[in-house]
Amino acid sequence: MLDYNVDLAGVPFEERSFGVKEAAKILGISRTRVFEKIGTGALRSYKDGGSRRVTGKALKLYRESLEAEAEAQAA
């Protein structure tokens, strides 16, 4: 039986894994948009059984790429 009360307090954000719904909430976009970003390769993910997962590291890299793009456009 799975223990859903696992304490992740000591696990760094980059090492955590999130479902698409959670990733969408973190990024402030819709689930559909997350799947679009995954499909284009802008957001890396992996399959775990029937679930699509996104790591904290992938979310951080995606946000950094958006910031870099915005800075480049502003220059």
Chimera marker file (.cmm) of the C-alpha trace (Angstrom):
<marker_set name="trace">
<marker id="1" x="0.000" y="0.000" z="0.000" r="1" g="1" b="0" radius="0.5"/>
<marker id="2" x="1.253" y="3.487" z="-0.857" r="1" g="1" b="0" radius="0.5"/>
<marker id="3" x="1.881" y="6.006" z="1.880" r="1" g="1" b="0" radius="0.5"/>
<marker id="4" x="0.449" y="9.321" z="0.689" r="1" g="1" b="0" radius="0.5"/>
<marker id="5" x="1.657" y="11.095" z="3.839" r="1" g="1" b="0" radius="0.5"/>
<marker id="6" x="5.291" y="11.219" z="2.738" r="1" g="1" b="0" radius="0.5"/>
<marker id="7" x="7.094" y="14.291" z="4.084" r="1" g="1" b="0" radius="0.5"/>
<marker id="8" x="8.722" y="16.105" z="1.153" r="1" g="1" b="0" radius="0.5"/>
<marker id="9" x="9.885" y="19.065" z="3.238" r="1" g="1" b="0" radius="0.5"/>
<marker id="10" x="13.555" y="18.138" z="2.779" r="1" g="1" b="0" radius="0.5"/>
<marker id="11" x="13.322" y="17.371" z="-0.945" r="1" g="1" b="0" radius="0.5"/>
<marker id="12" x="14.567" y="20.224" z="-3.165" r="1" g="1" b="0" radius="0.5"/>
<marker id="13" x="12.034" y="21.580" z="-5.688" r="1" g="1" b="0" radius="0.5"/>
<marker id="14" x="14.219" y="20.513" z="-8.642" r="1" g="1" b="0" radius="0.5"/>
<marker id="15" x="14.134" y="16.879" z="-7.498" r="1" g="1" b="0" radius="0.5"/>
<marker id="16" x="10.366" y="16.682" z="-7.074" r="1" g="1" b="0" radius="0.5"/>
<marker id="17" x="7.998" y="15.326" z="-9.697" r="1" g="1" b="0" radius="0.5"/>
<marker id="18" x="4.614" y="16.850" z="-10.521" r="1" g="1" b="0" radius="0.5"/>
<marker id="19" x="1.566" y="15.747" z="-12.462" r="1" g="1" b="0" radius="0.5"/>
<marker id="20" x="0.360" y="17.916" z="-15.341" r="1" g="1" b="0" radius="0.5"/>
<marker id="21" x="-2.369" y="19.489" z="-13.195" r="1" g="1" b="0" radius="0.5"/>
<marker id="22" x="0.180" y="20.457" z="-10.528" r="1" g="1" b="0" radius="0.5"/>
<marker id="23" x="2.643" y="21.729" z="-13.146" r="1" g="1" b="0" radius="0.5"/>
<marker id="24" x="-0.104" y="23.887" z="-14.656" r="1" g="1" b="0" radius="0.5"/>
<marker id="25" x="-0.877" y="25.368" z="-11.240" r="1" g="1" b="0" radius="0.5"/>
<marker id="26" x="2.804" y="26.104" z="-10.571" r="1" g="1" b="0" radius="0.5"/>
<marker id="27" x="3.212" y="27.798" z="-13.962" r="1" g="1" b="0" radius="0.5"/>
<marker id="28" x="-0.128" y="29.594" z="-13.789" r="1" g="1" b="0" radius="0.5"/>
<marker id="29" x="-1.354" y="28.145" z="-17.094" r="1" g="1" b="0" radius="0.5"/>
<marker id="30" x="-3.963" y="25.581" z="-18.126" r="1" g="1" b="0" radius="0.5"/>
<marker id="31" x="-3.429" y="21.823" z="-18.374" r="1" g="1" b="0" radius="0.5"/>
<marker id="32" x="-4.012" y="22.115" z="-22.123" r="1" g="1" b="0" radius="0.5"/>
<marker id="33" x="-1.238" y="24.692" z="-22.395" r="1" g="1" b="0" radius="0.5"/>
<marker id="34" x="1.118" y="22.411" z="-20.415" r="1" g="1" b="0" radius="0.5"/>
<marker id="35" x="0.427" y="19.592" z="-22.881" r="1" g="1" b="0" radius="0.5"/>
<marker id="36" x="1.064" y="22.017" z="-25.765" r="1" g="1" b="0" radius="0.5"/>
<marker id="37" x="4.421" y="23.017" z="-24.269" r="1" g="1" b="0" radius="0.5"/>
<marker id="38" x="5.320" y="19.350" z="-23.757" r="1" g="1" b="0" radius="0.5"/>
<marker id="39" x="4.324" y="18.586" z="-27.350" r="1" g="1" b="0" radius="0.5"/>
<marker id="40" x="6.542" y="21.317" z="-28.765" r="1" g="1" b="0" radius="0.5"/>
<marker id="41" x="9.462" y="20.278" z="-26.573" r="1" g="1" b="0" radius="0.5"/>
<marker id="42" x="9.483" y="23.568" z="-24.672" r="1" g="1" b="0" radius="0.5"/>
<marker id="43" x="8.726" y="21.701" z="-21.426" r="1" g="1" b="0" radius="0.5"/>
<marker id="44" x="10.379" y="18.357" z="-20.759" r="1" g="1" b="0" radius="0.5"/>
<marker id="45" x="8.388" y="15.540" z="-19.213" r="1" g="1" b="0" radius="0.5"/>
<marker id="46" x="8.316" y="11.786" z="-18.841" r="1" g="1" b="0" radius="0.5"/>
<marker id="47" x="5.723" y="9.034" z="-18.662" r="1" g="1" b="0" radius="0.5"/>
<marker id="48" x="5.326" y="6.956" z="-15.520" r="1" g="1" b="0" radius="0.5"/>
<marker id="49" x="2.848" y="4.247" z="-16.385" r="1" g="1" b="0" radius="0.5"/>
<marker id="50" x="-0.216" y="6.116" z="-17.584" r="1" g="1" b="0" radius="0.5"/>
<marker id="51" x="0.798" y="9.406" z="-15.975" r="1" g="1" b="0" radius="0.5"/>
<marker id="52" x="2.685" y="12.291" z="-17.519" r="1" g="1" b="0" radius="0.5"/>
<marker id="53" x="5.135" y="13.815" z="-15.014" r="1" g="1" b="0" radius="0.5"/>
<marker id="54" x="7.180" y="17.011" z="-15.015" r="1" g="1" b="0" radius="0.5"/>
<marker id="55" x="10.173" y="17.510" z="-12.750" r="1" g="1" b="0" radius="0.5"/>
<marker id="56" x="10.816" y="20.645" z="-10.762" r="1" g="1" b="0" radius="0.5"/>
<marker id="57" x="14.048" y="21.008" z="-12.723" r="1" g="1" b="0" radius="0.5"/>
<marker id="58" x="12.096" y="21.021" z="-16.018" r="1" g="1" b="0" radius="0.5"/>
<marker id="59" x="9.703" y="23.663" z="-14.651" r="1" g="1" b="0" radius="0.5"/>
<marker id="60" x="12.621" y="25.823" z="-13.542" r="1" g="1" b="0" radius="0.5"/>
<marker id="61" x="14.356" y="25.498" z="-16.935" r="1" g="1" b="0" radius="0.5"/>
<marker id="62" x="11.126" y="26.390" z="-18.744" r="1" g="1" b="0" radius="0.5"/>
<marker id="63" x="10.647" y="29.536" z="-16.646" r="1" g="1" b="0" radius="0.5"/>
<marker id="64" x="14.288" y="30.517" z="-17.176" r="1" g="1" b="0" radius="0.5"/>
<marker id="65" x="13.862" y="30.133" z="-20.934" r="1" g="1" b="0" radius="0.5"/>
<marker id="66" x="10.805" y="32.413" z="-20.836" r="1" g="1" b="0" radius="0.5"/>
<marker id="67" x="12.738" y="35.000" z="-18.843" r="1" g="1" b="0" radius="0.5"/>
<marker id="68" x="15.686" y="34.852" z="-21.263" r="1" g="1" b="0" radius="0.5"/>
<marker id="69" x="13.326" y="35.242" z="-24.212" r="1" g="1" b="0" radius="0.5"/>
<marker id="70" x="11.673" y="38.272" z="-22.598" r="1" g="1" b="0" radius="0.5"/>
<marker id="71" x="15.055" y="39.863" z="-21.884" r="1" g="1" b="0" radius="0.5"/>
<marker id="72" x="16.189" y="39.281" z="-25.471" r="1" g="1" b="0" radius="0.5"/>
<marker id="73" x="13.028" y="40.923" z="-26.808" r="1" g="1" b="0" radius="0.5"/>
<marker id="74" x="13.451" y="43.895" z="-24.470" r="1" g="1" b="0" radius="0.5"/>
<marker id="75" x="17.012" y="44.513" z="-25.654" r="1" g="1" b="0" radius="0.5"/>
<link id1="1" id2="2" r="1" g="1" b="0" radius="0.2"/>
<link id1="2" id2="3" r="1" g="1" b="0" radius="0.2"/>
<link id1="3" id2="4" r="1" g="1" b="0" radius="0.2"/>
<link id1="4" id2="5" r="1" g="1" b="0" radius="0.2"/>
<link id1="5" id2="6" r="1" g="1" b="0" radius="0.2"/>
<link id1="6" id2="7" r="1" g="1" b="0" radius="0.2"/>
<link id1="7" id2="8" r="1" g="1" b="0" radius="0.2"/>
<link id1="8" id2="9" r="1" g="1" b="0" radius="0.2"/>
<link id1="9" id2="10" r="1" g="1" b="0" radius="0.2"/>
<link id1="10" id2="11" r="1" g="1" b="0" radius="0.2"/>
<link id1="11" id2="12" r="1" g="1" b="0" radius="0.2"/>
<link id1="12" id2="13" r="1" g="1" b="0" radius="0.2"/>
<link id1="13" id2="14" r="1" g="1" b="0" radius="0.2"/>
<link id1="14" id2="15" r="1" g="1" b="0" radius="0.2"/>
<link id1="15" id2="16" r="1" g="1" b="0" radius="0.2"/>
<link id1="16" id2="17" r="1" g="1" b="0" radius="0.2"/>
<link id1="17" id2="18" r="1" g="1" b="0" radius="0.2"/>
<link id1="18" id2="19" r="1" g="1" b="0" radius="0.2"/>
<link id1="19" id2="20" r="1" g="1" b="0" radius="0.2"/>
<link id1="20" id2="21" r="1" g="1" b="0" radius="0.2"/>
<link id1="21" id2="22" r="1" g="1" b="0" radius="0.2"/>
<link id1="22" id2="23" r="1" g="1" b="0" radius="0.2"/>
<link id1="23" id2="24" r="1" g="1" b="0" radius="0.2"/>
<link id1="24" id2="25" r="1" g="1" b="0" radius="0.2"/>
<link id1="25" id2="26" r="1" g="1" b="0" radius="0.2"/>
<link id1="26" id2="27" r="1" g="1" b="0" radius="0.2"/>
<link id1="27" id2="28" r="1" g="1" b="0" radius="0.2"/>
<link id1="28" id2="29" r="1" g="1" b="0" radius="0.2"/>
<link id1="29" id2="30" r="1" g="1" b="0" radius="0.2"/>
<link id1="30" id2="31" r="1" g="1" b="0" radius="0.2"/>
<link id1="31" id2="32" r="1" g="1" b="0" radius="0.2"/>
<link id1="32" id2="33" r="1" g="1" b="0" radius="0.2"/>
<link id1="33" id2="34" r="1" g="1" b="0" radius="0.2"/>
<link id1="34" id2="35" r="1" g="1" b="0" radius="0.2"/>
<link id1="35" id2="36" r="1" g="1" b="0" radius="0.2"/>
<link id1="36" id2="37" r="1" g="1" b="0" radius="0.2"/>
<link id1="37" id2="38" r="1" g="1" b="0" radius="0.2"/>
<link id1="38" id2="39" r="1" g="1" b="0" radius="0.2"/>
<link id1="39" id2="40" r="1" g="1" b="0" radius="0.2"/>
<link id1="40" id2="41" r="1" g="1" b="0" radius="0.2"/>
<link id1="41" id2="42" r="1" g="1" b="0" radius="0.2"/>
<link id1="42" id2="43" r="1" g="1" b="0" radius="0.2"/>
<link id1="43" id2="44" r="1" g="1" b="0" radius="0.2"/>
<link id1="44" id2="45" r="1" g="1" b="0" radius="0.2"/>
<link id1="45" id2="46" r="1" g="1" b="0" radius="0.2"/>
<link id1="46" id2="47" r="1" g="1" b="0" radius="0.2"/>
<link id1="47" id2="48" r="1" g="1" b="0" radius="0.2"/>
<link id1="48" id2="49" r="1" g="1" b="0" radius="0.2"/>
<link id1="49" id2="50" r="1" g="1" b="0" radius="0.2"/>
<link id1="50" id2="51" r="1" g="1" b="0" radius="0.2"/>
<link id1="51" id2="52" r="1" g="1" b="0" radius="0.2"/>
<link id1="52" id2="53" r="1" g="1" b="0" radius="0.2"/>
<link id1="53" id2="54" r="1" g="1" b="0" radius="0.2"/>
<link id1="54" id2="55" r="1" g="1" b="0" radius="0.2"/>
<link id1="55" id2="56" r="1" g="1" b="0" radius="0.2"/>
<link id1="56" id2="57" r="1" g="1" b="0" radius="0.2"/>
<link id1="57" id2="58" r="1" g="1" b="0" radius="0.2"/>
<link id1="58" id2="59" r="1" g="1" b="0" radius="0.2"/>
<link id1="59" id2="60" r="1" g="1" b="0" radius="0.2"/>
<link id1="60" id2="61" r="1" g="1" b="0" radius="0.2"/>
<link id1="61" id2="62" r="1" g="1" b="0" radius="0.2"/>
<link id1="62" id2="63" r="1" g="1" b="0" radius="0.2"/>
<link id1="63" id2="64" r="1" g="1" b="0" radius="0.2"/>
<link id1="64" id2="65" r="1" g="1" b="0" radius="0.2"/>
<link id1="65" id2="66" r="1" g="1" b="0" radius="0.2"/>
<link id1="66" id2="67" r="1" g="1" b="0" radius="0.2"/>
<link id1="67" id2="68" r="1" g="1" b="0" radius="0.2"/>
<link id1="68" id2="69" r="1" g="1" b="0" radius="0.2"/>
<link id1="69" id2="70" r="1" g="1" b="0" radius="0.2"/>
<link id1="70" id2="71" r="1" g="1" b="0" radius="0.2"/>
<link id1="71" id2="72" r="1" g="1" b="0" radius="0.2"/>
<link id1="72" id2="73" r="1" g="1" b="0" radius="0.2"/>
<link id1="73" id2="74" r="1" g="1" b="0" radius="0.2"/>
<link id1="74" id2="75" r="1" g="1" b="0" radius="0.2"/>
</marker_set>
